[in-house]
Amino acid sequence: MAAVFLTISSLALIEPVVLLEEAKPDPGDYHPEPEWYFLFLFQLLRWKIFSGELGQFLGATAIPAAFMLLLAALPFIDRGPERNIFKRPIALLSWTVVMIGILVLTVSAIINREFLD
């Protein structure tokens, strides 16, 4: 253990670290964007109804959590013995509404690439 420490310390003393240029506070033309799987949430937050602190909490936390809880609770809500998804209208309708909402929000976020207002 001491040999590894001495080796690394001596290498650090022999070959010092070269400092690069100083960091600039202005990033230039860099516009941060969320990854594709978060675009629907980002688009949801761009709506004017979700402005302000309460609106951002609702748009970023409460509404997505409610939809995810709905999807997680579907096996307990729709407990019919039928296995065919087309004969289970509650599960099919709930899943379809959530997925269409995510798809529409994601596509509208891709079309409107003006992420910085």
Secondary structure, 3 states (H helix, E strand, C coil): CHHHHHHHHHHHHHCCCCCCCCCCCCCCCCCCCCCHHHHHHHHHHHCHHHCHHHHHHHHHHHHHHHHHHHHHHHHHHCCCCCCCHHHCHHHHHHHHHHHHHHHHHHHHHHHCCCCCC
